[in-house]
Amino acid sequence: MAGKVMTKAQLVTNIAEKAGITKATANQILEILAGTAVTETKKNGQFVIPGIGKTVKSQRKSRMGRNPQTGAAIKIPAKTVVKFRVAKAFKDAVVPGKK
């Protein structure tokens, strides 16, 4: 169904060509964006990339689960996870809704 996934090198090349900048500059921009996303999500609990979506830090409650091999009940501890929520405009552009 899906084709090949774009690599980081291909993404850097694409950004460089479309923006008329060097690959080194495009790579630096990509690294800054990724670093900022991590820092802001840690500090503020979320980071928005306009038009694409946002990362959100979320607390998961502890819950009961089952060991699939033995069927024994086990307690799964609470933990912090990061979720990515896709922007509506992005989702509608990729997968148009039914009309």
N, C-alpha and C positions, 0 to 999 in steps of 0.2 A: 504494500500500500504506500508507504512513505519512501521517498528517495533517500539519497545520502544526506547526512546531517552536515551542515556547514561547519568547518573547523575554525579555530580561532584565527589561523593564518589567512583563511579565505575571508573571514569577517573583516579583519584588519585591512586586507587588500581592497575589499568592497568599500569600506568607509573612506580609505585614502583616495580612491578613484572618484567617488561621488563628491567628496568635500574638496578635492583638489589640494590635498596635503600629502606629506610623506608617510610612508608606512610606519616609520618610527613614531611620528606624532600621533597617528591614528592608534597605534598600540598603546602609547602613553595615555591617551584619552580613555581608552577601554579599561586600562588598569586603574585609572583614577576613579572612573564610574563604579567599578567593582569594589574598590576599597572604600569609597564613600558609602555605598549601599551597606556594606558590613558594619562600618562605624556607626552610621545613623540608625540602623536596625537595632544594634546593641544598645545604643544610648537612648533612643526615643521610642523603640518598640515597633517602628515602621519606617519604610523608605519608599517614596513614590517615584516612579519613572513615568512621566506624563505620556499618555497615549499607549502605554504598554501594560502597566499594572503596578502593584506594590507588594513589597515584602512585609510580612507582619509577624512579629514575635508573639507566640501564644502559649498559654499554660495548658497542659493536658492533665486532667485529674487522674488519680490512681484508680485502677479498676481491676476486676477479676477477669482472668482469662483461662485458657486451657492449654496444657502442654499437648501438642498434636500427636506426639509419639505415645504417651502414656494415658492421655485423657485426664490427668490429674489437674485439679484447680490450682492456679498460681495467682499471686497478687502482682500485678504490673504496677510499678511505682509511678508517681506523678513526675512529669518532666516538662521542660521548656522545648518547644519546637518552632521552626520557622516555616511559614506558609507563604505561597505566592498567589495573589489574587489578580486575575487577569482583568484589565480594564474592559468595560462594556464595548467601547468603540473598537478596540482591538479584536475582541471576540466576534462582534458582528461583522467585521471586515474579513476575518478568516472563515467563520462559519455563519453565513447569513441565516437569520431566523426565518421561520415559516410565515408566509403571509396569507 
